Amino acid sequence: MAVKAYDVTDRNRDEDVSYIVFAESRGKAIMIALHGAEGAFDNYRFTELRAHRCPALDKFYRGYPVMDWMDDEDRVAMVRYAGFECSCEVDVTYDKCLVCPAHEWCGRFEGMKEDREYWASVGKAAVGGDRK
């Protein structure tokens, strides 16, 4: 059976935690997330998680069971093909986004860019970064 990409999340979406896991089935993807997603799901039971297929990420399998947000190639793939963004809990500014390898595909960055352009057009400093 071929390995496929799954987006494993909290079934109720109470937390802003999501992992891309490579596995042969939904059940195996949840098991990998429970035991190998850097402790993100330590307080969860199997039935509290759900796994949705992400076929667009299948081609990014490199032998590791979980995609790593801190790896530039993985981050670009997750943002570009699965719509991932930084957590709302992360303090993100326009200037910080500019150095992210995935900023050109990021919806959150696009929103900040539009805000910045709007404030520049009305002659006020933009929120979320130094005006230059």
C-alpha positions as semicolon CSV with decimal commas, in nm:
position;residue;x (nm);y (nm);z (nm)
1;M;0,000;0,000;0,000
2;A;0,131;0,345;-0,091
3;V;0,203;0,617;0,164
4;K;-0,033;0,915;0,143
5;A;-0,043;1,259;0,303
6;Y;-0,303;1,333;0,572
7;D;-0,379;1,652;0,763
8;V;-0,435;1,541;1,123
9;T;-0,625;1,784;1,347
10;D;-0,835;1,805;1,660
11;R;-1,180;1,667;1,566
12;N;-1,358;1,966;1,723
13;R;-1,099;2,220;1,602
14;D;-1,063;2,348;1,960
15;E;-0,691;2,392;1,914
16;D;-0,498;2,550;1,627
17;V;-0,286;2,238;1,581
18;S;-0,249;2,054;1,253
19;Y;0,014;1,815;1,122
20;I;0,079;1,668;0,782
21;V;0,146;1,299;0,834
22;F;0,241;1,036;0,578
23;A;0,078;0,698;0,631
24;E;-0,095;0,409;0,455
25;S;-0,438;0,486;0,606
26;R;-0,629;0,744;0,812
27;G;-0,600;0,533;1,125
28;K;-0,225;0,494;1,088
29;A;-0,193;0,868;1,026
30;I;-0,371;0,940;1,355
31;M;-0,149;0,690;1,539
32;I;0,164;0,854;1,398
33;A;0,034;1,198;1,502
34;L;-0,048;1,073;1,853
35;H;0,300;0,937;1,905
36;G;0,526;1,136;1,675
37;A;0,403;1,491;1,631
38;E;0,638;1,652;1,884
39;G;0,389;1,611;2,168
40;A;0,120;1,823;2,002
41;F;-0,145;1,559;2,062
42;D;-0,023;1,421;2,396
43;N;-0,352;1,498;2,573
44;Y;-0,573;1,349;2,303
45;R;-0,730;1,011;2,246
46;F;-0,747;0,846;1,905
47;T;-1,119;0,929;1,869
48;E;-1,055;1,300;1,930
49;L;-0,848;1,340;1,614
50;R;-0,940;1,335;1,247
51;A;-0,730;1,281;0,938
52;H;-0,816;1,434;0,602
53;R;-0,639;1,343;0,281
54;C;-0,405;1,599;0,125
55;P;-0,330;1,443;-0,214
56;A;-0,142;1,755;-0,328
57;L;0,124;1,679;-0,065
58;D;0,173;1,311;-0,152
59;K;0,466;1,395;-0,379
60;F;0,656;1,558;-0,090
61;Y;0,708;1,233;0,101
62;R;1,084;1,201;0,168
63;G;1,087;0,907;0,407
64;Y;0,982;1,099;0,719
65;P;0,641;1,033;0,877
66;V;0,563;1,400;0,958
67;M;0,627;1,718;0,761
68;D;0,839;1,971;0,950
69;W;0,716;2,332;0,957
70;M;1,070;2,447;1,040
71;D;1,208;2,288;0,720
72;D;1,193;2,544;0,437
73;E;1,092;2,295;0,166
74;D;0,819;2,143;0,383
75;R;0,689;2,487;0,484
76;V;0,664;2,604;0,123
77;A;0,476;2,286;0,026
78;M;0,239;2,313;0,321
79;V;0,159;2,679;0,250
80;R;0,147;2,653;-0,128
81;Y;-0,046;2,329;-0,166
82;A;-0,242;2,291;0,160
83;G;-0,312;2,652;0,263
84;F;-0,121;2,644;0,592
85;E;-0,037;2,970;0,771
86;C;0,141;3,065;1,092
87;S;-0,071;3,017;1,400
88;C;-0,270;3,318;1,514
89;E;-0,077;3,289;1,840
90;V;0,249;3,371;1,663
91;D;0,350;3,738;1,658
92;V;0,386;3,788;1,285
93;T;0,469;4,120;1,122
94;Y;0,504;4,214;0,757
95;D;0,882;4,234;0,793
96;K;0,901;3,889;0,953
97;C;0,686;3,745;0,676
98;L;0,920;3,881;0,409
99;V;1,197;3,649;0,528
100;C;0,970;3,342;0,533
101;P;1,041;3,116;0,234
102;A;0,666;3,066;0,179
103;H;0,546;3,426;0,197
104;E;0,457;3,455;-0,171
105;W;0,188;3,183;-0,133
106;C;0,065;3,280;0,215
107;G;-0,285;3,419;0,261
108;R;-0,191;3,585;0,589
109;F;0,099;3,768;0,423
110;E;-0,124;3,870;0,133
111;G;-0,369;4,027;0,380
112;M;-0,089;4,220;0,550
113;K;0,041;4,334;0,212
114;E;-0,303;4,465;0,113
115;D;-0,339;4,645;0,448
116;R;0,005;4,799;0,403
117;E;-0,078;4,916;0,050
118;Y;-0,406;5,066;0,168
119;W;-0,244;5,262;0,453
120;A;0,032;5,379;0,220
121;S;-0,233;5,508;-0,022
122;V;-0,399;5,716;0,249
123;G;-0,065;5,841;0,380
124;K;-0,049;5,666;0,716
125;A;0,204;5,422;0,861
126;A;0,123;5,057;0,806
127;V;0,044;4,827;1,095
128;G;0,277;4,530;1,139
129;G;0,614;4,661;1,031
130;D;0,831;4,964;0,985
131;R;0,735;5,192;0,700
132;K;1,024;5,257;0,467
